[in-house]
Amino acid sequence: MEDVGGRAISEWICGRPAPGVPLTPPRPVVASVVVDGEALVVVVGSVDRFTWPHFEAAVLEVVAAGARSLVVDASLLSFVDATAVTRLAAVGRRLRSEGGGVRVGSAPPVLQRLVDLLLVGDALAVDSTSRREWPPGRSG
C-alpha cells in the first residue's frame, strides 16, 4: 500500500531502516501473568494495525491458559489506534460471554476517546487510574 508521495505507509510510521535491514514496525513489549482465572497483561510501546498480531498473541496466550478476566496495564502504552481497540473489544466480548471481561487500567486519554468514538464501551472497561493506584482502592 502506498501513499500519495509514493512511499509505503509503513515507511512513514517506522522511519528509514539501516541499509539491508527490512522495514518492520517495532513490536510492543508484552508481559503477562495468570492467577486463578485472572490475567494481567502489561504492554509497553505502541499497538496498531501493524503490531496488533504480537499483542494479540500474548492476549490469546493468557486466555488459553485459563484467564477469563483480563486486565491490560496501559500505563506504558505510547500509541494505540482504532484497529487495536476494536480487536481488543472483540476479545472482551468473547470473555464476557464466558463470564469474564477485559479492563484497561492506566489508560491514556486517547484510548478512552477511541473507546467512546468506536462505541465499544460495552466490551472494554477503561480506567484512567494511575499505575500507583491500580487496581482501584489499593495503594502501591
C-alpha positions in Angstrom: 0.0 0.0 0.0 1.4 3.4 -0.9 0.5 6.9 -0.1 0.4 9.9 -2.3 4.1 10.6 -2.0 4.9 7.1 -3.4 6.4 5.8 -0.1 4.9 2.8 1.6 2.8 3.8 4.6 4.9 1.6 6.9 8.0 3.7 5.9 6.2 6.8 7.3 5.4 5.0 10.5 8.7 3.2 11.0 11.2 5.6 9.6 14.2 4.7 7.5 16.0 1.4 8.4 19.7 0.8 8.0 20.7 -0.4 4.6 19.8 -4.1 4.1 17.6 -4.2 7.2 13.9 -5.0 6.4 11.4 -2.3 7.4 9.2 -3.7 10.2 7.3 -1.8 12.9 8.6 -2.0 16.4 6.7 -4.7 18.3 5.3 -3.8 21.7 6.8 -5.5 24.7 4.2 -7.6 26.5 4.4 -9.3 29.8 1.7 -11.4 31.4 0.7 -13.5 34.3 -2.4 -15.6 35.0 -3.6 -16.3 38.6 -6.9 -18.0 39.4 -8.5 -17.2 36.1 -7.4 -13.5 36.1 -4.7 -12.2 33.9 -2.6 -9.1 34.0 -1.1 -8.1 30.7 1.4 -5.2 30.7 2.0 -3.6 27.3 4.9 -1.2 26.6 5.2 0.7 23.3 2.7 1.0 20.5 -0.2 -1.2 19.4 -1.6 -0.5 16.0 -2.7 -2.5 12.9 0.9 -3.4 12.2 1.8 -4.6 15.7 -1.6 -5.9 16.8 -0.7 -9.6 16.0 2.1 -9.6 18.5 -0.1 -8.1 21.3 -3.0 -10.4 20.2 -0.7 -13.5 20.6 0.0 -12.5 24.2 -3.7 -11.9 24.9 -4.8 -15.2 23.4 -2.0 -17.0 25.3 -3.4 -15.9 28.6 -6.9 -16.8 27.5 -5.7 -20.3 26.5 -4.0 -20.5 29.9 -7.4 -20.2 31.6 -7.9 -16.4 32.1 -11.5 -15.3 31.9 -10.8 -11.8 33.3 -8.1 -9.7 31.7 -6.6 -6.5 33.0 -4.4 -4.6 30.5 -2.0 -2.2 32.1 -1.7 0.6 29.6 0.4 2.9 31.7 3.4 2.5 29.4 1.4 2.4 26.1 2.9 5.1 23.8 0.4 4.7 20.9 -2.9 2.9 20.2 -5.1 3.0 17.1 -8.7 2.1 16.3 -7.7 -1.3 15.0 -6.2 -2.4 18.3 -9.1 -1.0 20.3 -11.8 -2.8 18.2 -9.8 -6.1 18.2 -9.3 -5.9 21.9 -13.1 -5.2 22.3 -13.7 -8.4 20.3 -11.7 -10.3 22.9 -13.6 -8.5 25.6 -17.0 -9.7 24.1 -15.7 -13.2 23.9 -14.6 -13.2 27.5 -17.8 -11.5 28.6 -19.8 -14.4 27.0 -17.8 -16.7 29.2 -18.5 -14.8 32.4 -15.3 -12.6 32.3 -14.2 -9.4 30.6 -11.4 -7.0 29.7 -10.5 -4.0 31.7 -7.8 -1.5 30.7 -6.1 0.2 33.5 -3.9 3.4 33.5 -5.4 4.2 30.1 -4.1 7.2 28.2 -6.8 9.7 27.3 -6.6 8.7 23.6 -7.6 5.2 24.4 -10.7 6.3 26.3 -11.5 8.6 23.4 -11.3 5.8 20.9 -13.4 3.5 23.1 -16.1 6.3 23.2 -15.9 7.0 19.4 -16.0 3.4 18.4 -18.8 2.6 20.8 -17.0 -0.4 22.3 -17.5 0.6 26.0 -19.8 -2.5 26.4 -16.8 -4.7 25.8 -13.9 -2.7 27.3 -14.0 -1.2 30.7 -11.4 1.7 30.7 -9.9 3.1 33.9 -7.6 6.0 33.7 -6.4 5.5 37.3 -2.7 6.0 37.6 -0.4 3.0 37.9 0.2 3.6 41.6 -3.5 3.5 42.3 -4.2 0.3 40.2 -6.2 -1.6 41.0 -8.6 1.0 42.4 -8.8 1.0 46.1 -5.2 -0.2 46.7 -2.1 1.9 47.1 1.1 0.7 45.8 
